[in-house]
Amino acid sequence: MMVESKRKSFWGEKMRVILTGGGTGGHIYPALAIGQALPKAYGHVEFLYVGSAAGLEKRIVQAAGLPFMALDVHGWQRKLSFHTLKVCYKTAKALYEANAIVRNFKPDIVIGTGGYVSLPVVWAASRQKVVTFIHEQNAWPGLANRFLSRRVSGVLLTYVEASKHFAPDVQKKLHLTGLPIRPAIMSITREEGLRHFGFNPAKPVLLVVGGSRGAASINSAMLDVYKDNNLFSQLQIIHLVGAAGYDAYKRELKSAGIDMGNCGNINIMPYLQEMEYALSCADLCVARAGAAFLSEMTAKGVPGILIPYPLAAENHQEYNARTLVDTGAAVMILDRDLNRKKLLESIQDILYNEKRRHQMAQNSLKAGKPEAINEIISVIKRSNL
């Protein structure tokens, strides 16, 4: 869609951009990826990142070197309660503050990548006739993005399946771009990843990750997998258990008679800042189905055993997983069905069937969109900025 606005030239002056999105890394990292790409396209860019006061974004955004402002916003509950009334008050206050932020910063463009904080900021910008874009990461669009879609200049989609959930009059604004990933993800080779973990190139590598906060059900099923000495000795494993449950998990391993100090083929960590090294050498991922991680996984052509988070808003992780199951890039185990037997069988059926694993890897690579950021910048440029 072409936005009807006078074309601006930013030659010799700064383009002003507000990025907004928060709550989880799945909303924050796409915003930062877009922010990293804009100066390459437009030269001088002045940024402001508006996030929530309680999310992860303040730490992540400030570490990336961007100015940050916080709004006090919270998620809605679909029932009347004191909490709902409190959220209504905070939402009204956030809308007022967002209006002031947009008016004072005077952005040329505002880009929202989801989370409750993006709603008041993008809404305020659209009311002030600023060019606005939202990025929808999931196959089932969030409530905030469906609400904003009628107001914004354009909607950037990760999955084509998401388009059917937007209103007919919004369809002309939709752009299938994919989800932008960090450049570092594509920069590390398999050999570099293996060296980073001290792994043997002759043995397969399994990556287990439950998201930024870990996943208790996946960790529990893997604990039983570790008790299988046959598999234990044949595999090399990177297992990110989550910071909150890391110490307790180590105690559980010790109680089960598993001494990680004597297992050079297994790396159990609370989290991994440099995920690019793990994805570069992984032959298979066991993971939740957050859109940001799936975009990185498929960009590297890694097949997956996906266990969607059952409490994700509107069950969007299951819809994300189904898109990769349908293309043959992954298999799915619902959280309620997850157990040692099912997980162990799925791991063995993929890792030790070279033909199947190779085909799933090819399907994963086809599903990936490593050039998503170029598509997004192209859409923004067509908005006449």
Secondary structure as GFF3:
##gff-version 3
##sequence-region A 1 385
A	DSSP	beta_strand	15	20	.	.	.	ID=ss1
A	DSSP	alpha_helix	25	42	.	.	.	ID=ss2
A	DSSP	beta_strand	45	52	.	.	.	ID=ss3
A	DSSP	alpha_helix	57	63	.	.	.	ID=ss4
A	DSSP	beta_strand	68	71	.	.	.	ID=ss5
A	DSSP	alpha_helix	82	105	.	.	.	ID=ss6
A	DSSP	beta_strand	109	112	.	.	.	ID=ss7
A	DSSP	alpha_helix	118	127	.	.	.	ID=ss8
A	DSSP	beta_strand	131	136	.	.	.	ID=ss9
A	DSSP	alpha_helix	143	148	.	.	.	ID=ss10
A	DSSP	beta_strand	154	157	.	.	.	ID=ss11
A	DSSP	three_ten_helix	160	165	.	.	.	ID=ss12
A	DSSP	three_ten_helix	168	173	.	.	.	ID=ss13
A	DSSP	beta_strand	174	176	.	.	.	ID=ss14
A	DSSP	alpha_helix	183	187	.	.	.	ID=ss15
A	DSSP	alpha_helix	190	197	.	.	.	ID=ss16
A	DSSP	beta_strand	205	209	.	.	.	ID=ss17
A	DSSP	alpha_helix	216	226	.	.	.	ID=ss18
A	DSSP	alpha_helix	229	234	.	.	.	ID=ss19
A	DSSP	beta_strand	236	240	.	.	.	ID=ss20
A	DSSP	alpha_helix	246	255	.	.	.	ID=ss21
A	DSSP	three_ten_helix	260	262	.	.	.	ID=ss22
A	DSSP	beta_strand	266	269	.	.	.	ID=ss23
A	DSSP	alpha_helix	275	281	.	.	.	ID=ss24
A	DSSP	beta_strand	284	287	.	.	.	ID=ss25
A	DSSP	alpha_helix	291	299	.	.	.	ID=ss26
A	DSSP	beta_strand	304	306	.	.	.	ID=ss27
A	DSSP	three_ten_helix	313	315	.	.	.	ID=ss28
A	DSSP	alpha_helix	316	326	.	.	.	ID=ss29
A	DSSP	beta_strand	330	332	.	.	.	ID=ss30
A	DSSP	three_ten_helix	335	337	.	.	.	ID=ss31
A	DSSP	alpha_helix	340	351	.	.	.	ID=ss32
A	DSSP	alpha_helix	354	367	.	.	.	ID=ss33
A	DSSP	alpha_helix	372	381	.	.	.	ID=ss34
###
